[in-house]
Amino acid sequence: MPTIVVDVMPKAELLDPQGKAVTGALARLGIDAFDGVRIGKRFELTVEGEVGDDLLATVRKVADEVLSNSVIEDVVGIEVVE
Amino acid sequence: MPTIVVDVMPKAELLDPQGKAVTGALARLGIDAFDGVRIGKRFELTVEGEVGDDLLATVRKVADEVLSNSVIEDVVGIEVVE
């Protein structure tokens, strides 16, 4: 069954408190290899049958209007896997 | 600056209430193209300089031990971008 992956991240110009917390936690654990951490969401939409242009248009619409909040988030990727 | 993306998803055998809620919401909006939705996390770790084997080993360790809860989640991808 094909899966469509939609990646949503907080906008680059906004603070990401979750990511900041993880960055701090890593530093406290003595792991200083990373400059920063940002945390977003990964949606896996499963579909039956073929993934055509119509379906991809629907995915794009859903990604922009339902899965992300365009005030604070960007859809950074839409990819068909399997 | 290189970015390392770590993808974490709820284990396949576990319910995903967030994903179920989105599946239901899409159905109520009249969008029936999708069989199911599962929601995971996407971490973007930024690093300075080169991404070597040592750093990737650290990323793998951090992904397994800090960024995911292995009881309920799987690390489904680690990828270097840019």
Backbone of each chain as nested JSON, in Angstrom:
{
  "chains": [
    {"id": "A", "residues": [
      {"number": 1, "name": "MET", "atoms": {"N": [0.85, -1.198, 0.0], "CA": [0.0, 0.0, 0.0], "C": [0.888, 1.25, 0.0]}},
      {"number": 2, "name": "PRO", "atoms": {"N": [0.695, 2.155, -0.975], "CA": [1.571, 3.338, -1.003], "C": [1.334, 4.227, 0.208]}},
      {"number": 3, "name": "THR", "atoms": {"N": [2.405, 4.848, 0.641], "CA": [2.332, 5.783, 1.762], "C": [2.844, 7.135, 1.279]}},
      {"number": 4, "name": "ILE", "atoms": {"N": [2.134, 8.178, 1.636], "CA": [2.585, 9.526, 1.294], "C": [3.029, 10.205, 2.587]}},
      {"number": 5, "name": "VAL", "atoms": {"N": [4.271, 10.66, 2.588], "CA": [4.833, 11.289, 3.78], "C": [4.759, 12.801, 3.638]}},
      {"number": 6, "name": "VAL", "atoms": {"N": [4.174, 13.461, 4.63], "CA": [4.117, 14.921, 4.655], "C": [4.911, 15.401, 5.868]}},
      {"number": 7, "name": "ASP", "atoms": {"N": [5.902, 16.242, 5.619], "CA": [6.729, 16.77, 6.706], "C": [6.357, 18.223, 6.989]}},
      {"number": 8, "name": "VAL", "atoms": {"N": [6.125, 18.51, 8.248], "CA": [5.74, 19.865, 8.659], "C": [6.711, 20.328, 9.744]}},
      {"number": 9, "name": "MET", "atoms": {"N": [7.283, 21.517, 9.55], "CA": [8.222, 22.055, 10.551], "C": [7.763, 23.438, 11.009]}},
      {"number": 10, "name": "PRO", "atoms": {"N": [8.115, 23.811, 12.245], "CA": [7.844, 25.193, 12.665], "C": [8.619, 26.148, 11.762]}},
      {"number": 11, "name": "LYS", "atoms": {"N": [8.045, 27.302, 11.458], "CA": [8.711, 28.274, 10.583], "C": [10.073, 28.66, 11.154]}},
      {"number": 12, "name": "ALA", "atoms": {"N": [11.044, 28.839, 10.271], "CA": [12.429, 29.088, 10.687], "C": [12.549, 30.322, 11.592]}},
      {"number": 13, "name": "GLU", "atoms": {"N": [11.706, 31.332, 11.344], "CA": [11.838, 32.576, 12.107], "C": [11.161, 32.505, 13.474]}},
      {"number": 14, "name": "LEU", "atoms": {"N": [10.505, 31.399, 13.777], "CA": [9.835, 31.282, 15.075], "C": [10.667, 30.458, 16.044]}},
      {"number": 15, "name": "LEU", "atoms": {"N": [10.535, 30.764, 17.311], "CA": [11.16, 29.946, 18.342], "C": [10.504, 28.573, 18.334]}},
      {"number": 16, "name": "ASP", "atoms": {"N": [11.25, 27.574, 18.752], "CA": [10.702, 26.225, 18.86], "C": [11.037, 25.727, 20.26]}},
      {"number": 17, "name": "PRO", "atoms": {"N": [10.145, 25.973, 21.221], "CA": [10.464, 25.659, 22.624], "C": [10.782, 24.178, 22.854]}},
      {"number": 18, "name": "GLN", "atoms": {"N": [10.052, 23.288, 22.155], "CA": [10.327, 21.85, 22.266], "C": [11.763, 21.549, 21.856]}},
      {"number": 19, "name": "GLY", "atoms": {"N": [12.146, 22.127, 20.712], "CA": [13.501, 21.901, 20.211], "C": [14.547, 22.465, 21.147]}},
      {"number": 20, "name": "LYS", "atoms": {"N": [14.252, 23.674, 21.674], "CA": [15.168, 24.299, 22.633], "C": [15.359, 23.396, 23.851]}},
      {"number": 21, "name": "ALA", "atoms": {"N": [14.261, 22.792, 24.331], "CA": [14.335, 21.913, 25.494], "C": [15.232, 20.711, 25.216]}},
      {"number": 22, "name": "VAL", "atoms": {"N": [15.102, 20.151, 24.007], "CA": [15.932, 18.997, 23.653], "C": [17.395, 19.416, 23.524]}},
      {"number": 23, "name": "THR", "atoms": {"N": [17.635, 20.581, 22.91], "CA": [19.012, 21.082, 22.798], "C": [19.637, 21.202, 24.183]}},
      {"number": 24, "name": "GLY", "atoms": {"N": [18.874, 21.761, 25.134], "CA": [19.368, 21.901, 26.503], "C": [19.616, 20.561, 27.166]}},
      {"number": 25, "name": "ALA", "atoms": {"N": [18.696, 19.616, 26.945], "CA": [18.835, 18.289, 27.556], "C": [20.085, 17.596, 27.036]}},
      {"number": 26, "name": "LEU", "atoms": {"N": [20.346, 17.706, 25.735], "CA": [21.537, 17.074, 25.164], "C": [22.8, 17.681, 25.766]}},
      {"number": 27, "name": "ALA", "atoms": {"N": [22.812, 19.012, 25.912], "CA": [23.979, 19.675, 26.507], "C": [24.199, 19.157, 27.927]}},
      {"number": 28, "name": "ARG", "atoms": {"N": [23.116, 19.021, 28.696], "CA": [23.244, 18.53, 30.082], "C": [23.733, 17.091, 30.119]}},
      {"number": 29, "name": "LEU", "atoms": {"N": [23.438, 16.324, 29.067], "CA": [23.924, 14.939, 28.991], "C": [25.366, 14.874, 28.491]}},
      {"number": 30, "name": "GLY", "atoms": {"N": [25.939, 16.044, 28.208], "CA": [27.336, 16.063, 27.765], "C": [27.507, 15.861, 26.271]}},
      {"number": 31, "name": "ILE", "atoms": {"N": [26.381, 15.94, 25.527], "CA": [26.465, 15.775, 24.074], "C": [26.43, 17.161, 23.452]}},
      {"number": 32, "name": "ASP", "atoms": {"N": [27.595, 17.606, 22.95], "CA": [27.669, 18.978, 22.441], "C": [27.91, 19.021, 20.928]}},
      {"number": 33, "name": "ALA", "atoms": {"N": [27.602, 17.903, 20.264], "CA": [27.864, 17.824, 18.821], "C": [26.88, 18.653, 18.001]}},
      {"number": 34, "name": "PHE", "atoms": {"N": [25.75, 19.029, 18.606], "CA": [24.695, 19.656, 17.82], "C": [24.522, 21.123, 18.17]}},
      {"number": 35, "name": "ASP", "atoms": {"N": [24.361, 21.899, 17.124], "CA": [24.175, 23.331, 17.283], "C": [22.76, 23.674, 17.697]}},
      {"number": 36, "name": "GLY", "atoms": {"N": [21.83, 22.931, 17.194], "CA": [20.437, 23.205, 17.515], "C": [19.553, 22.053, 17.103]}},
      {"number": 37, "name": "VAL", "atoms": {"N": [18.379, 21.987, 17.699], "CA": [17.408, 20.953, 17.363], "C": [16.073, 21.64, 17.13]}},
      {"number": 38, "name": "ARG", "atoms": {"N": [15.418, 21.293, 16.029], "CA": [14.054, 21.769, 15.809], "C": [13.158, 20.556, 15.614]}},
      {"number": 39, "name": "ILE", "atoms": {"N": [11.952, 20.643, 16.12], "CA": [11.071, 19.478, 16.098], "C": [9.791, 19.797, 15.33]}},
      {"number": 40, "name": "GLY", "atoms": {"N": [9.521, 18.966, 14.345], "CA": [8.298, 19.111, 13.571], "C": [7.526, 17.81, 13.558]}},
      {"number": 41, "name": "LYS", "atoms": {"N": [6.608, 17.694, 12.607], "CA": [5.759, 16.516, 12.543], "C": [5.928, 15.787, 11.219]}},
      {"number": 42, "name": "ARG", "atoms": {"N": [5.754, 14.487, 11.298], "CA": [5.81, 13.65, 10.103], "C": [4.486, 12.9, 10.011]}},
      {"number": 43, "name": "PHE", "atoms": {"N": [3.75, 13.137, 8.944], "CA": [2.466, 12.464, 8.727], "C": [2.65, 11.385, 7.682]}},
      {"number": 44, "name": "GLU", "atoms": {"N": [2.167, 10.181, 7.98], "CA": [2.155, 9.119, 6.971], "C": [0.71, 8.847, 6.586]}},
      {"number": 45, "name": "LEU", "atoms": {"N": [0.362, 9.184, 5.339], "CA": [-0.989, 8.958, 4.825], "C": [-0.944, 7.707, 3.964]}},
      {"number": 46, "name": "THR", "atoms": {"N": [-1.731, 6.698, 4.311], "CA": [-1.75, 5.491, 3.482], "C": [-2.94, 5.562, 2.53]}},
      {"number": 47, "name": "VAL", "atoms": {"N": [-2.69, 5.11, 1.314], "CA": [-3.756, 5.104, 0.31], "C": [-3.797, 3.737, -0.346]}},
      {"number": 48, "name": "GLU", "atoms": {"N": [-4.952, 3.392, -0.898], "CA": [-5.054, 2.163, -1.671], "C": [-4.899, 2.508, -3.134]}},
      {"number": 49, "name": "GLY", "atoms": {"N": [-4.22, 1.639, -3.866], "CA": [-4.093, 1.834, -5.312], "C": [-3.052, 2.863, -5.693]}},
      {"number": 50, "name": "GLU", "atoms": {"N": [-3.202, 3.355, -6.903], "CA": [-2.213, 4.246, -7.518], "C": [-2.218, 5.643, -6.894]}},
      {"number": 51, "name": "VAL", "atoms": {"N": [-1.042, 6.266, -6.917], "CA": [-0.949, 7.668, -6.513], "C": [-0.84, 8.516, -7.771]}},
      {"number": 52, "name": "GLY", "atoms": {"N": [-1.923, 9.152, -8.156], "CA": [-1.938, 9.961, -9.379], "C": [-1.829, 11.44, -9.058]}},
      {"number": 53, "name": "ASP", "atoms": {"N": [-1.892, 12.255, -10.123], "CA": [-1.766, 13.705, -9.945], "C": [-2.913, 14.29, -9.126]}},
      {"number": 54, "name": "ASP", "atoms": {"N": [-4.126, 13.737, -9.331], "CA": [-5.289, 14.219, -8.574], "C": [-5.077, 14.015, -7.083]}},
      {"number": 55, "name": "LEU", "atoms": {"N": [-4.618, 12.803, -6.744], "CA": [-4.412, 12.489, -5.335], "C": [-3.331, 13.377, -4.74]}},
      {"number": 56, "name": "LEU", "atoms": {"N": [-2.259, 13.599, -5.501], "CA": [-1.179, 14.454, -5.0], "C": [-1.666, 15.887, -4.781]}},
      {"number": 57, "name": "ALA", "atoms": {"N": [-2.579, 16.343, -5.658], "CA": [-3.146, 17.681, -5.473], "C": [-3.96, 17.718, -4.173]}},
      {"number": 58, "name": "THR", "atoms": {"N": [-4.709, 16.634, -3.932], "CA": [-5.474, 16.545, -2.681], "C": [-4.542, 16.559, -1.479]}},
      {"number": 59, "name": "VAL", "atoms": {"N": [-3.447, 15.801, -1.58], "CA": [-2.484, 15.75, -0.473], "C": [-1.931, 17.143, -0.197]}},
      {"number": 60, "name": "ARG", "atoms": {"N": [-1.589, 17.866, -1.267], "CA": [-1.022, 19.203, -1.094], "C": [-2.014, 20.128, -0.385]}},
      {"number": 61, "name": "LYS", "atoms": {"N": [-3.287, 20.018, -0.789], "CA": [-4.348, 20.842, -0.188], "C": [-4.513, 20.48, 1.3]}},
      {"number": 62, "name": "VAL", "atoms": {"N": [-4.572, 19.178, 1.572], "CA": [-4.744, 18.711, 2.952], "C": [-3.545, 19.124, 3.805]}},
      {"number": 63, "name": "ALA", "atoms": {"N": [-2.339, 19.004, 3.223], "CA": [-1.126, 19.368, 3.954], "C": [-1.168, 20.844, 4.343]}},
      {"number": 64, "name": "ASP", "atoms": {"N": [-1.601, 21.697, 3.403], "CA": [-1.618, 23.14, 3.662], "C": [-2.759, 23.557, 4.581]}},
      {"number": 65, "name": "GLU", "atoms": {"N": [-3.908, 22.883, 4.452], "CA": [-5.097, 23.387, 5.142], "C": [-5.463, 22.635, 6.405]}},
      {"number": 66, "name": "VAL", "atoms": {"N": [-5.073, 21.356, 6.478], "CA": [-5.49, 20.559, 7.636], "C": [-4.293, 20.143, 8.502]}},
      {"number": 67, "name": "LEU", "atoms": {"N": [-3.238, 19.646, 7.85], "CA": [-2.14, 19.064, 8.624], "C": [-1.187, 20.113, 9.192]}},
      {"number": 68, "name": "SER", "atoms": {"N": [-1.189, 21.304, 8.605], "CA": [-0.281, 22.329, 9.122], "C": [-1.051, 23.612, 9.404]}},
      {"number": 69, "name": "ASN", "atoms": {"N": [-0.486, 24.411, 10.263], "CA": [-1.028, 25.731, 10.576], "C": [-0.098, 26.744, 9.917]}},
      {"number": 70, "name": "SER", "atoms": {"N": [-0.563, 27.343, 8.83], "CA": [0.341, 28.146, 8.002], "C": [0.844, 29.409, 8.71]}},
      {"number": 71, "name": "VAL", "atoms": {"N": [0.236, 29.753, 9.834], "CA": [0.72, 30.915, 10.589], "C": [2.062, 30.6, 11.244]}},
      {"number": 72, "name": "ILE", "atoms": {"N": [2.211, 29.372, 11.697], "CA": [3.421, 29.031, 12.462], "C": [4.239, 27.888, 11.856]}},
      {"number": 73, "name": "GLU", "atoms": {"N": [3.698, 27.231, 10.827], "CA": [4.389, 26.051, 10.299], "C": [4.512, 26.097, 8.777]}},
      {"number": 74, "name": "ASP", "atoms": {"N": [5.519, 25.39, 8.271], "CA": [5.697, 25.218, 6.828], "C": [5.616, 23.729, 6.485]}},
      {"number": 75, "name": "VAL", "atoms": {"N": [5.002, 23.435, 5.35], "CA": [5.077, 22.071, 4.811], "C": [6.412, 21.977, 4.089]}},
      {"number": 76, "name": "VAL", "atoms": {"N": [7.342, 21.177, 4.604], "CA": [8.689, 21.153, 4.022], "C": [8.916, 19.981, 3.075]}},
      {"number": 77, "name": "GLY", "atoms": {"N": [7.959, 19.056, 3.029], "CA": [8.152, 17.956, 2.104], "C": [6.913, 17.109, 1.919]}},
      {"number": 78, "name": "ILE", "atoms": {"N": [6.693, 16.679, 0.675], "CA": [5.63, 15.714, 0.36], "C": [6.274, 14.678, -0.533]}},
      {"number": 79, "name": "GLU", "atoms": {"N": [6.237, 13.43, -0.104], "CA": [6.988, 12.381, -0.798], "C": [6.183, 11.084, -0.802]}},
      {"number": 80, "name": "VAL", "atoms": {"N": [6.18, 10.412, -1.939], "CA": [5.503, 9.114, -2.014], "C": [6.531, 8.019, -1.756]}},
      {"number": 81, "name": "VAL", "atoms": {"N": [6.248, 7.121, -0.823], "CA": [7.168, 6.009, -0.569], "C": [6.452, 4.679, -0.809]}},
      {"number": 82, "name": "GLU", "atoms": {"N": [7.225, 3.644, -1.071], "CA": [6.748, 2.275, -1.34], "C": [6.007, 2.155, -2.666]}}
    ]},
    {"id": "B", "residues": [
      {"number": 1, "name": "MET", "atoms": {"N": [25.208, 24.962, 6.634], "CA": [25.335, 24.121, 7.829], "C": [24.565, 22.808, 7.598]}},
      {"number": 2, "name": "PRO", "atoms": {"N": [25.243, 21.653, 7.754], "CA": [24.525, 20.395, 7.504], "C": [23.427, 20.167, 8.542]}},
      {"number": 3, "name": "THR", "atoms": {"N": [22.37, 19.554, 8.091], "CA": [21.254, 19.204, 8.97], "C": [21.065, 17.695, 8.912]}},
      {"number": 4, "name": "ILE", "atoms": {"N": [20.879, 17.097, 10.069], "CA": [20.6, 15.667, 10.112], "C": [19.141, 15.499, 10.531]}},
      {"number": 5, "name": "VAL", "atoms": {"N": [18.383, 14.785, 9.704], "CA": [16.956, 14.596, 9.98], "C": [16.745, 13.218, 10.599]}},
      {"number": 6, "name": "VAL", "atoms": {"N": [16.081, 13.199, 11.739], "CA": [15.737, 11.933, 12.399], "C": [14.211, 11.82, 12.421]}},
      {"number": 7, "name": "ASP", "atoms": {"N": [13.69, 10.74, 11.85], "CA": [12.242, 10.523, 11.826], "C": [11.856, 9.453, 12.827]}},
      {"number": 8, "name": "VAL", "atoms": {"N": [10.868, 9.771, 13.64], "CA": [10.4, 8.85, 14.683], "C": [8.898, 8.642, 14.49]}},
      {"number": 9, "name": "MET", "atoms": {"N": [8.467, 7.384, 14.438], "CA": [7.035, 7.091, 14.279], "C": [6.555, 6.18, 15.399]}},
      {"number": 10, "name": "PRO", "atoms": {"N": [5.272, 6.277, 15.749], "CA": [4.729, 5.308, 16.719], "C": [4.84, 3.903, 16.12]}},
      {"number": 11, "name": "LYS", "atoms": {"N": [5.116, 2.91, 16.962], "CA": [5.253, 1.54, 16.459], "C": [3.982, 1.116, 15.716]}},
      {"number": 12, "name": "ALA", "atoms": {"N": [4.183, 0.323, 14.644], "CA": [3.064, -0.055, 13.769], "C": [1.961, -0.795, 14.527]}},
      {"number": 13, "name": "GLU", "atoms": {"N": [2.353, -1.573, 15.548], "CA": [1.352, -2.382, 16.243], "C": [0.576, -1.604, 17.303]}},
      {"number": 14, "name": "LEU", "atoms": {"N": [0.945, -0.344, 17.504], "CA": [0.257, 0.456, 18.509], "C": [-0.767, 1.379, 17.862]}},
      {"number": 15, "name": "LEU", "atoms": {"N": [-1.833, 1.667, 18.604], "CA": [-2.797, 2.656, 18.152], "C": [-2.121, 4.012, 18.128]}},
      {"number": 16, "name": "ASP", "atoms": {"N": [-2.606, 4.878, 17.263], "CA": [-2.079, 6.234, 17.194], "C": [-3.29, 7.181, 17.265]}},
      {"number": 17, "name": "PRO", "atoms": {"N": [-3.682, 7.564, 18.48], "CA": [-4.928, 8.335, 18.641], "C": [-4.918, 9.659, 17.872]}},
      {"number": 18, "name": "GLN", "atoms": {"N": [-3.75, 10.335, 17.829], "CA": [-3.642, 11.573, 17.061], "C": [-3.963, 11.321, 15.59]}},
      {"number": 19, "name": "GLY", "atoms": {"N": [-3.352, 10.272, 15.046], "CA": [-3.577, 9.927, 13.641], "C": [-5.03, 9.554, 13.383]}},
      {"number": 20, "name": "LYS", "atoms": {"N": [-5.609, 8.793, 14.318], "CA": [-7.027, 8.416, 14.208], "C": [-7.905, 9.66, 14.172]}},
      {"number": 21, "name": "ALA", "atoms": {"N": [-7.584, 10.647, 15.006], "CA": [-8.371, 11.881, 15.048], "C": [-8.306, 12.603, 13.706]}},
      {"number": 22, "name": "VAL", "atoms": {"N": [-7.105, 12.632, 13.103], "CA": [-6.961, 13.301, 11.806], "C": [-7.71, 12.52, 10.729]}},
      {"number": 23, "name": "THR", "atoms": {"N": [-7.601, 11.18, 10.765], "CA": [-8.346, 10.365, 9.794], "C": [-9.833, 10.682, 9.882]}},
      {"number": 24, "name": "GLY", "atoms": {"N": [-10.365, 10.76, 11.1], "CA": [-11.774, 11.08, 11.301], "C": [-12.119, 12.473, 10.816]}},
      {"number": 25, "name": "ALA", "atoms": {"N": [-11.234, 13.427, 11.093], "CA": [-11.482, 14.815, 10.675], "C": [-11.539, 14.915, 9.156]}},
      {"number": 26, "name": "LEU", "atoms": {"N": [-10.617, 14.212, 8.472], "CA": [-10.61, 14.244, 7.006], "C": [-11.908, 13.658, 6.461]}},
      {"number": 27, "name": "ALA", "atoms": {"N": [-12.358, 12.551, 7.06], "CA": [-13.612, 11.928, 6.607], "C": [-14.773, 12.906, 6.771]}},
      {"number": 28, "name": "ARG", "atoms": {"N": [-14.807, 13.609, 7.907], "CA": [-15.893, 14.575, 8.142], "C": [-15.828, 15.739, 7.166]}},
      {"number": 29, "name": "LEU", "atoms": {"N": [-14.619, 16.053, 6.675], "CA": [-14.47, 17.118, 5.676], "C": [-14.778, 16.628, 4.264]}},
      {"number": 30, "name": "GLY", "atoms": {"N": [-15.133, 15.353, 4.154], "CA": [-15.49, 14.801, 2.84], "C": [-14.301, 14.322, 2.035]}},
      {"number": 31, "name": "ILE", "atoms": {"N": [-13.133, 14.212, 2.691], "CA": [-11.931, 13.738, 1.993], "C": [-11.738, 12.266, 2.341]}},
      {"number": 32, "name": "ASP", "atoms": {"N": [-12.035, 11.387, 1.383], "CA": [-11.998, 9.955, 1.684], "C": [-10.89, 9.236, 0.914]}},
      {"number": 33, "name": "ALA", "atoms": {"N": [-9.905, 10.019, 0.45], "CA": [-8.848, 9.425, -0.367], "C": [-7.863, 8.598, 0.456]}},
      {"number": 34, "name": "PHE", "atoms": {"N": [-7.858, 8.799, 1.768], "CA": [-6.817, 8.188, 2.591], "C": [-7.369, 7.082, 3.481]}},
      {"number": 35, "name": "ASP", "atoms": {"N": [-6.618, 6.006, 3.516], "CA": [-6.993, 4.858, 4.328], "C": [-6.699, 5.069, 5.797]}},
      {"number": 36, "name": "GLY", "atoms": {"N": [-5.618, 5.757, 6.052], "CA": [-5.238, 5.982, 7.435], "C": [-4.159, 7.037, 7.521]}},
      {"number": 37, "name": "VAL", "atoms": {"N": [-4.033, 7.626, 8.693], "CA": [-3.008, 8.638, 8.941], "C": [-2.298, 8.26, 10.239]}},
      {"number": 38, "name": "ARG", "atoms": {"N": [-0.995, 8.276, 10.203], "CA": [-0.218, 8.096, 11.431], "C": [0.692, 9.309, 11.582]}},
      {"number": 39, "name": "ILE", "atoms": {"N": [0.893, 9.73, 12.808], "CA": [1.644, 10.956, 13.047], "C": [2.855, 10.676, 13.924]}},
      {"number": 40, "name": "GLY", "atoms": {"N": [4.005, 11.069, 13.419], "CA": [5.23, 10.913, 14.18], "C": [5.95, 12.239, 14.278]}},
      {"number": 41, "name": "LYS", "atoms": {"N": [7.229, 12.165, 14.601], "CA": [8.012, 13.38, 14.8], "C": [9.172, 13.449, 13.833]}},
      {"number": 42, "name": "ARG", "atoms": {"N": [9.529, 14.666, 13.472], "CA": [10.681, 14.899, 12.611], "C": [11.613, 15.839, 13.36]}},
      {"number": 43, "name": "PHE", "atoms": {"N": [12.822, 15.361, 13.656], "CA": [13.823, 16.175, 14.34], "C": [14.842, 16.66, 13.334]}},
      {"number": 44, "name": "GLU", "atoms": {"N": [15.156, 17.943, 13.36], "CA": [16.243, 18.468, 12.539], "C": [17.373, 18.903, 13.467]}},
      {"number": 45, "name": "LEU", "atoms": {"N": [18.487, 18.175, 13.391], "CA": [19.663, 18.49, 14.206], "C": [20.647, 19.226, 13.315]}},
      {"number": 46, "name": "THR", "atoms": {"N": [21.015, 20.449, 13.685], "CA": [22.004, 21.165, 12.884], "C": [23.377, 20.998, 13.512]}},
      {"number": 47, "name": "VAL", "atoms": {"N": [24.373, 20.835, 12.653], "CA": [25.75, 20.685, 13.119], "C": [26.645, 21.631, 12.333]}},
      {"number": 48, "name": "GLU", "atoms": {"N": [27.768, 21.964, 12.935], "CA": [28.748, 22.756, 12.2], "C": [29.807, 21.831, 11.649]}},
      {"number": 49, "name": "GLY", "atoms": {"N": [30.265, 22.114, 10.458], "CA": [31.349, 21.325, 9.881], "C": [30.872, 20.027, 9.268]}},
      {"number": 50, "name": "GLU", "atoms": {"N": [31.815, 19.112, 9.127], "CA": [31.596, 17.85, 8.434], "C": [30.749, 16.872, 9.25]}},
      {"number": 51, "name": "VAL", "atoms": {"N": [30.016, 16.029, 8.522], "CA": [29.288, 14.945, 9.174], "C": [30.059, 13.654, 8.931]}},
      {"number": 52, "name": "GLY", "atoms": {"N": [30.78, 13.197, 9.96], "CA": [31.59, 11.987, 9.811], "C": [30.913, 10.789, 10.459]}},
      {"number": 53, "name": "ASP", "atoms": {"N": [31.616, 9.644, 10.439], "CA": [31.055, 8.416, 11.002], "C": [30.823, 8.524, 12.506]}},
      {"number": 54, "name": "ASP", "atoms": {"N": [31.762, 9.216, 13.19], "CA": [31.616, 9.391, 14.639], "C": [30.332, 10.134, 14.971]}},
      {"number": 55, "name": "LEU", "atoms": {"N": [30.112, 11.232, 14.233], "CA": [28.929, 12.044, 14.482], "C": [27.664, 11.239, 14.2]}},
      {"number": 56, "name": "LEU", "atoms": {"N": [27.688, 10.462, 13.109], "CA": [26.506, 9.66, 12.776], "C": [26.23, 8.61, 13.843]}},
      {"number": 57, "name": "ALA", "atoms": {"N": [27.298, 8.069, 14.432], "CA": [27.116, 7.112, 15.527], "C": [26.464, 7.813, 16.714]}},
      {"number": 58, "name": "THR", "atoms": {"N": [26.917, 9.05, 17.003], "CA": [26.301, 9.825, 18.084], "C": [24.822, 10.081, 17.785]}},
      {"number": 59, "name": "VAL", "atoms": {"N": [24.532, 10.444, 16.526], "CA": [23.135, 10.706, 16.148], "C": [22.291, 9.46, 16.384]}},
      {"number": 60, "name": "ARG", "atoms": {"N": [22.812, 8.304, 15.987], "CA": [22.059, 7.056, 16.131], "C": [21.749, 6.783, 17.606]}},
      {"number": 61, "name": "LYS", "atoms": {"N": [22.781, 7.021, 18.454], "CA": [22.622, 6.804, 19.903], "C": [21.569, 7.778, 20.469]}},
      {"number": 62, "name": "VAL", "atoms": {"N": [21.695, 9.049, 20.1], "CA": [20.766, 10.061, 20.588], "C": [19.338, 9.756, 20.105]}},
      {"number": 63, "name": "ALA", "atoms": {"N": [19.231, 9.332, 18.837], "CA": [17.911, 9.018, 18.274], "C": [17.252, 7.889, 19.062]}},
      {"number": 64, "name": "ASP", "atoms": {"N": [18.037, 6.859, 19.408], "CA": [17.483, 5.704, 20.11], "C": [17.206, 5.994, 21.582]}},
      {"number": 65, "name": "GLU", "atoms": {"N": [18.069, 6.806, 22.195], "CA": [17.993, 6.928, 23.653], "C": [17.33, 8.205, 24.137]}},
      {"number": 66, "name": "VAL", "atoms": {"N": [17.39, 9.273, 23.332], "CA": [16.842, 10.553, 23.796], "C": [15.623, 10.983, 22.986]}},
      {"number": 67, "name": "LEU", "atoms": {"N": [15.737, 10.89, 21.668], "CA": [14.68, 11.45, 20.825], "C": [13.465, 10.534, 20.693]}},
      {"number": 68, "name": "SER", "atoms": {"N": [13.651, 9.248, 20.954], "CA": [12.515, 8.332, 20.826], "C": [12.362, 7.511, 22.099]}},
      {"number": 69, "name": "ASN", "atoms": {"N": [11.169, 7.034, 22.298], "CA": [10.88, 6.127, 23.414], "C": [10.695, 4.746, 22.806]}},
      {"number": 70, "name": "SER", "atoms": {"N": [11.69, 3.875, 23.009], "CA": [11.697, 2.617, 22.262], "C": [10.556, 1.68, 22.649]}},
      {"number": 71, "name": "VAL", "atoms": {"N": [9.852, 1.982, 23.725], "CA": [8.698, 1.151, 24.109], "C": [7.545, 1.372, 23.126]}},
      {"number": 72, "name": "ILE", "atoms": {"N": [7.388, 2.597, 22.677], "CA": [6.225, 2.918, 21.847], "C": [6.585, 3.482, 20.467]}},
      {"number": 73, "name": "GLU", "atoms": {"N": [7.869, 3.76, 20.234], "CA": [8.24, 4.416, 18.971], "C": [9.413, 3.713, 18.29]}},
      {"number": 74, "name": "ASP", "atoms": {"N": [9.478, 3.882, 16.981], "CA": [10.62, 3.405, 16.201], "C": [11.298, 4.59, 15.518]}},
      {"number": 75, "name": "VAL", "atoms": {"N": [12.628, 4.537, 15.447], "CA": [13.362, 5.493, 14.614], "C": [13.294, 4.952, 13.189]}},
      {"number": 76, "name": "VAL", "atoms": {"N": [12.587, 5.64, 12.299], "CA": [12.382, 5.101, 10.958], "C": [13.336, 5.68, 9.917]}},
      {"number": 77, "name": "GLY", "atoms": {"N": [14.093, 6.707, 10.304], "CA": [15.019, 7.247, 9.321], "C": [16.005, 8.217, 9.924]}},
      {"number": 78, "name": "ILE", "atoms": {"N": [17.243, 8.127, 9.454], "CA": [18.277, 9.104, 9.802], "C": [18.936, 9.495, 8.488]}},
      {"number": 79, "name": "GLU", "atoms": {"N": [18.905, 10.781, 8.181], "CA": [19.346, 11.229, 6.852], "C": [20.071, 12.563, 6.977]}},
      {"number": 80, "name": "VAL", "atoms": {"N": [21.188, 12.688, 6.263], "CA": [21.911, 13.953, 6.249], "C": [21.427, 14.764, 5.049]}},
      {"number": 81, "name": "VAL", "atoms": {"N": [21.023, 16.013, 5.282], "CA": [20.611, 16.871, 4.165], "C": [21.503, 18.103, 4.103]}},
      {"number": 82, "name": "GLU", "atoms": {"N": [21.58, 18.708, 2.939], "CA": [22.378, 19.911, 2.666], "C": [23.876, 19.646, 2.714]}}
    ]}
  ]
}
